[in-house]
Amino acid sequence: MSVKQSLLAILDQGPCYGYQLRHEFDRRTGSTWPLNVGQIYNTLERLERDGLVAKGETDEQGHVFFEITDAGRLEVRSWLSSPVERGQGTRDELAIKLALAATLPGVDVTEVIQTQRRASLAQLQELNRAKYAGSDPEGPQELAWSLVVDSMIFAAEAEVRWLDHTEQRLALRPRHTLALELSSQRPKRGRPVAADAAERTPRIEAEATR
Amino acid sequence: MSGDAILRLVGVSQQYGVGETSVSALSGVDLEVARGELVAIMGASGSGKSTLLSIAGGLAHPTTGEVIVEGRHLSTASPRELALLRRRSLGFVFQDFNLIPTLTALENVTLPLELDGFRARVARRAGRDALSSVDLADKFHSYPDDLSGGQQQRVAIARAVVGGRRLILADEPTGALDSVTGELVLKMLRTRVDAGAAAILVTHEARHAAWADRIVFLRDGRIVDESRRDGVDDLVGTSA
């Protein structure tokens, strides 16, 4: 998540001190992504170093107010007008788990899918309940919070739809056509050479090597 | 739960055809729906969802098993008794609303009561209450064509619960609605259930099933799993 740009966008509304920024961030996102004050001050330091904010006045209680600079305003405009880039490929544990499970002889993939579906639906039920427990869902703070919850609801729904789709696709194939025994051929060292699938598939970064 | 069950399905099976060519649409389904409970039925196409709903509503007879609505065994009910039961205890909500276009919202809602012999004044009062309960107090005299899809579906929900009917059977009720309107309709359904009705919601959309207290999964005509709403830790931080 872009803490830096979020704080800048708030500072674009007027000077704030650190704790105040945290409060403003929370009430706009319904505390769904808690930030600690330390994180806020670290971010402010970096923003100041990069010339995007500047220290302003200090009030009687000793609060140091930060102000956005012209460069900071440009950064906010640019952030709001560009799409969020997501990493290519997948490191989604579930996708990898299902792909593996589908090739393991003796593993009931349908059960693996159902276990996940049950959990995803329980999460959806809980999100739904949280969303409608609010007193005034159309108040500005409630609305901001419920927009964030909506994004979680739609993400969970997408996961269930994908599980349904996967289950139906697998159901069309006899079990034995998917099972892969351990290969008797020893792999050569290094990356597989020009494997068709590897060229078609978005590259999965080798996180395991870190 | 049995004491408070409005609907009970006991060992319900439905077969089409005989011998080697027979197809089993439902196999040994046991299901109870209590007052104040919304149960969602999920499953792929052909898993038996709609068959289950038809059987629960007395529109189809199971090959074997018992369906009991408010203590009444449907298998021993005469056609006349079944018709009465459907009129007095059950309310259906369909994807395409099924309102009568030449009747106003209020007339659509009061029709089942008038068919049942209620005096017009009594029926109208019940109809107005039902429409008000789904926030349509200002649409009594509107015709379906003058209402939005969401409003039409709310009229259908009012019709399903009018006159104290307590079992609502909804088949993809949000299928023809946009997502925000669909959510409103489900909220209304949830409210009616919280007020004392019982409901079955057939849906293939997880987001809608999440309104239910229980989600029942059908596969090849069998209940294969069930997800409950209780006992799950809060997954969203709702406090600061």
Boltz contact constraints between the chains, C-beta under 6 A:
constraints:
  - contact:
      token1: [A, 26]
      token2: [B, 240]
      max_distance: 6.0
  - contact:
      token1: [A, 31]
      token2: [B, 237]
      max_distance: 6.0
  - contact:
      token1: [A, 31]
      token2: [B, 240]
      max_distance: 6.0
  - contact:
      token1: [A, 114]
      token2: [B, 225]
      max_distance: 6.0
  - contact:
      token1: [A, 118]
      token2: [B, 227]
      max_distance: 6.0
  - contact:
      token1: [A, 121]
      token2: [B, 206]
      max_distance: 6.0
  - contact:
      token1: [A, 121]
      token2: [B, 215]
      max_distance: 6.0
  - contact:
      token1: [A, 121]
      token2: [B, 227]
      max_distance: 6.0
  - contact:
      token1: [A, 122]
      token2: [B, 227]
      max_distance: 6.0
  - contact:
      token1: [A, 122]
      token2: [B, 232]
      max_distance: 6.0
  - contact:
      token1: [A, 123]
      token2: [B, 235]
      max_distance: 6.0
  - contact:
      token1: [A, 124]
      token2: [B, 206]
      max_distance: 6.0
  - contact:
      token1: [A, 124]
      token2: [B, 210]
      max_distance: 6.0
  - contact:
      token1: [A, 125]
      token2: [B, 210]
      max_distance: 6.0
  - contact:
      token1: [A, 125]
      token2: [B, 229]
      max_distance: 6.0
  - contact:
      token1: [A, 126]
      token2: [B, 232]
      max_distance: 6.0
  - contact:
      token1: [A, 126]
      token2: [B, 235]
      max_distance: 6.0
  - contact:
      token1: [A, 127]
      token2: [B, 236]
      max_distance: 6.0
  - contact:
      token1: [A, 128]
      token2: [B, 210]
      max_distance: 6.0
  - contact:
      token1: [A, 130]
      token2: [B, 236]
      max_distance: 6.0
  - contact:
      token1: [A, 130]
      token2: [B, 238]
      max_distance: 6.0
  - contact:
      token1: [A, 157]
      token2: [B, 206]
      max_distance: 6.0
  - contact:
      token1: [A, 157]
      token2: [B, 207]
      max_distance: 6.0
  - contact:
      token1: [A, 160]
      token2: [B, 206]
      max_distance: 6.0
  - contact:
      token1: [A, 168]
      token2: [B, 44]
      max_distance: 6.0
